[in-house]
Amino acid sequence: MGPGLFLIAILGCGEGDAPCREVQLAEPRFASEAACTAATARILERYTGLSYPSVVAQCRPAGVVPIRLRGRDVLLPGPPSPGVRLRVAAAGSVRSFR
């Protein structure tokens, strides 16, 4: 993966203080953050059958160490920290946080 590529990491999250676990790096890769973000909901739909209370699709630059999330972070009404974009699938619905 070269510079300027973005990927979608699929994270399975438990409840409370349980850390989210990276389940898979989804294909394809994207040339821009905007393209990655635009594809997040479509990509996340592939992962609704995972055995986690919440499933998160997180766009990030290729090669960047992911931000550690806990189950309680993805269920809040806003992002866990400024600048982090998350999409959460829980109970069959998808919510966006910016």
Stockholm file with secondary structure:
# STOCKHOLM 1.0

chainA/1-98         MGPGLFLIAILGCGEGDAPCREVQLAEPRFASEAACTAATARILERYTGLSYPSVVAQCRPAGVVPIRLRGRDVLLPGPPSPGVRLRVAAAGSVRSFR
#=GR chainA/1-98 SS CCTTCEEEEEEEECSTTCBCEEEEEEEEEESSHHHHHHHHHHHHGGGTTSSSSEEEEEEEETTCCCCCCBHHHHTSSSCSSTTCCEEEEETTEEEEEC
#=GC SS_cons        CCTTCEEEEEEEECSTTCBCEEEEEEEEEESSHHHHHHHHHHHHGGGTTSSSSEEEEEEEETTCCCCCCBHHHHTSSSCSSTTCCEEEEETTEEEEEC
//
